[in-house]
């Protein structure tokens, strides 16, 4: 049984990137569109209220991995986060568990519009998957 979540997450990420590119190009025109923010998803996330779930993929030395992120925000501020890992190897599961144990302290109370994590609890690669999922969540919140 295969899941379509990774393909949907990639498609949503591509759509968010396309929207950001269109916004950036519109700002070059010098017209009224130039006054709009470059990323409409980030702008909409500034006031977002709700709960969203997305999956983000990332590359490790052992292969492709992913994390599923459920994020709740009120008035654009993160109020809760849940991350579920899908590590295929013991090493990946260890790093994902470390990331999961520390992520709440890193993101709760922060603005969704600018949320971006790096290494959390010694896990640097898992943050890439988290950030990819957050990009999708920002687009969904728009």
Secondary structure, DSSP 8 states (H G I E B T S, - for coil): ---SHHHHHHHHHHHHHHHHHHHHHHHTT-SGGGGS-S-HHHHHHTT--EEEEEEEEEEETTEEEEEEEEEEEETTEEEEEEEEE--SSHHHHHHHHHHHHHHHHHHTTSBGGG-----BTTBSSHHHHHHHHHHHHHHHH-
